[in-house]
Amino acid sequence: MNFRGNIIESTADVCLPDKLIDRIIGQDHAVEVVRLAAQQKRFLLIVGDPGTGKSMLGQALAELLSKPELSDIISYENSEEPLLPKICQLKAGEGMTKIDLARAAQRKALSTENFILWVLAIATFFLSLFLAVKHDSPAILLGGAFVLFMIYLARKYVFNHRSIKIPKILVNNANRAKAPFVDATGSQSGALLGDVRHDPYQSGGAESPVHKLLEAGAVHRADKGVLFLDEISTLSLESQQSLLSAIQNKELAIIGRSAGSSGMMVRSEPVPCDFNLVLAGNLPDVENIHVALRSRIRGYGYEIFTSTEMPDTVENREKLIQFMAQEVQRDKKIPHLDLSAIESVLKDASERAEKENFLTVRLRELGGLIRAAGDLATQDQAKFISAGHVEKAEMFNLSLEKQQELNP
């Protein structure tokens, strides 16, 4: 078979592109818009049927973004206003360094203080024992025990006081070389926008420092990268309003979002969240997008409707052959397709299209057929997937509705 000027005998001979954007099949218009959005740092609303590559387009956008200057975000205790933790933005990699230095300083201080307290405790014990024996007075022992108890309380107070001084890292980009891609699909309000953990110990000296209860949200972890949200209709209007505030101000304070939590009174200083927003969903989901949020996307980005079919041309057949090779590489558990299997999958892609002389680009379904055929080939210990495996896999890959029709 001829593939882009080269003779191939199976999908193992297909040379795959390195960039994710070049692996997207059948969405030429969308790919063009994503390239433009990456260059200009625009928002995207991607609408289309499931399995047409919406998530892949979002990941490709993150890959295309120019290498950003990523930051670490840490939180500090605010001694003046304990319920308003301080936020500090550092260069990527400096966050953990600062925390390690704080821990080392704490260990050194505690080591010195513990030595002094132990010396004081031992001296108190032996002195009270000596005086009690010398004066034959058990009361002196009780006095010594009281002093030892006070030393224990002092040690506990010092330990707690020192632990507050160690900051907490909220966003750690130390080992990240590319712009982050954060898939927040299905996230609850706290996971998306940040939250304050409930502290079961709210008094008595066992309570956690307020700044250590902060939890960064997906909006904060996506800073300088891409925040991807599929099925936008599942996000409440209140969360959409907060999301709109985040993209307008490029920062969002972390507050307690769990009803009844001790963190409801906490509000951090603003936390940076400058990201490229990518919303995705089906056409009916568009009606549930907050009017102001959609207006923001239309004003500062692009709306894309993904295709479900592409013309049955030689070029597009070659794209599907590339897709078959990509699925084998992605799965890592199935063999490559031989020429007969390639022809069989292409025939199936034609039959799945709703129009004549078109090929389907609902590639998730097509990928399921390839994996099912690959499983059968693996079971047969075959070197390649053949047409027989694909034909047999079509019966295993039937939807529930089709199975019900065949077995009324």
Rosetta blueprint (number, residue, H / E / L):
1 M L
2 N E
3 F E
4 R L
5 G L
6 N E
7 I E
8 I L
9 E L
10 S E
11 T H
12 A H
13 D H
14 V L
15 C L
16 L L
17 P L
18 D L
19 K L
20 L H
21 I H
22 D H
23 R H
24 I L
25 I L
26 G L
27 Q L
28 D H
29 H H
30 A H
31 V H
32 E H
33 V H
34 V H
35 R H
36 L H
37 A H
38 A H
39 Q H
40 Q H
41 K L
42 R L
43 F E
44 L E
45 L E
46 I E
47 V E
48 G L
49 D L
50 P L
51 G L
52 T L
53 G L
54 K H
55 S H
56 M H
57 L H
58 G H
59 Q H
60 A H
61 L H
62 A H
63 E H
64 L H
65 L L
66 S L
67 K L
68 P L
69 E L
70 L L
71 S E
72 D E
73 I E
74 I E
75 S E
76 Y E
77 E L
78 N L
79 S L
80 E L
81 E L
82 P L
83 L L
84 L L
85 P L
86 K E
87 I E
88 C E
89 Q E
90 L E
91 K E
92 A L
93 G L
94 E H
95 G H
96 M H
97 T H
98 K H
99 I H
100 D H
101 L H
102 A H
103 R H
104 A H
105 A H
106 Q H
107 R H
108 K H
109 A H
110 L H
111 S H
112 T H
113 E H
114 N H
115 F H
116 I H
117 L H
118 W H
119 V H
120 L H
121 A H
122 I H
123 A H
124 T H
125 F H
126 F H
127 L H
128 S H
129 L H
130 F H
131 L H
132 A H
133 V H
134 K H
135 H H
136 D L
137 S L
138 P H
139 A H
140 I H
141 L H
142 L H
143 G H
144 G H
145 A H
146 F H
147 V H
148 L H
149 F H
150 M H
151 I H
152 Y H
153 L H
154 A H
155 R H
156 K H
157 Y H
158 V H
159 F H
160 N H
161 H H
162 R H
163 S H
164 I H
165 K L
166 I L
167 P L
168 K E
169 I E
170 L E
171 V E
172 N L
173 N L
174 A L
175 N L
176 R L
177 A L
178 K L
179 A L
180 P L
181 F E
182 V E
183 D E
184 A L
185 T L
186 G L
187 S L
188 Q L
189 S H
190 G H
191 A H
192 L H
193 L H
194 G L
195 D E
196 V E
197 R L
198 H L
199 D L
200 P L
201 Y L
202 Q L
203 S L
204 G L
205 G L
206 A L
207 E L
208 S L
209 P L
210 V H
211 H H
212 K H
213 L H
214 L E
215 E E
216 A L
217 G L
218 A H
219 V H
220 H H
221 R H
222 A L
223 D L
224 K L
225 G L
226 V E
227 L E
228 F E
229 L E
230 D L
231 E L
232 I H
233 S H
234 T H
235 L L
236 S L
237 L H
238 E H
239 S H
240 Q H
241 Q H
242 S H
243 L H
244 L H
245 S H
246 A H
247 I H
248 Q H
249 N H
250 K L
251 E E
252 L E
253 A E
254 I E
255 I E
256 G L
257 R L
258 S L
259 A L
260 G L
261 S L
262 S H
263 G H
264 M H
265 M H
266 V L
267 R E
268 S E
269 E E
270 P E
271 V E
272 P E
273 C L
274 D L
275 F L
276 N E
277 L E
278 V E
279 L E
280 A E
281 G E
282 N L
283 L H
284 P H
285 D H
286 V H
287 E H
288 N H
289 I L
290 H L
291 V H
292 A H
293 L H
294 R H
295 S H
296 R H
297 I H
298 R H
299 G H
300 Y H
301 G E
302 Y E
303 E E
304 I E
305 F E
306 T L
307 S L
308 T L
309 E E
310 M E
311 P E
312 D L
313 T L
314 V H
315 E H
316 N H
317 R H
318 E H
319 K H
320 L H
321 I H
322 Q H
323 F H
324 M H
325 A H
326 Q H
327 E H
328 V H
329 Q H
330 R H
331 D H
332 K L
333 K L
334 I L
335 P L
336 H L
337 L E
338 D E
339 L H
340 S H
341 A H
342 I H
343 E H
344 S H
345 V H
346 L H
347 K H
348 D H
349 A H
350 S H
351 E H
352 R H
353 A L
354 E L
355 K L
356 E L
357 N L
358 F E
359 L E
360 T E
361 V L
362 R L
363 L H
364 R H
365 E H
366 L H
367 G H
368 G H
369 L H
370 I H
371 R H
372 A H
373 A H
374 G H
375 D H
376 L H
377 A H
378 T H
379 Q H
380 D L
381 Q L
382 A L
383 K L
384 F L
385 I E
386 S L
387 A H
388 G H
389 H H
390 V H
391 E H
392 K H
393 A H
394 E H
395 M H
396 F H
397 N L
398 L L
399 S L
400 L H
401 E H
402 K H
403 Q H
404 Q H
405 E H
406 L H
407 N L
408 P L
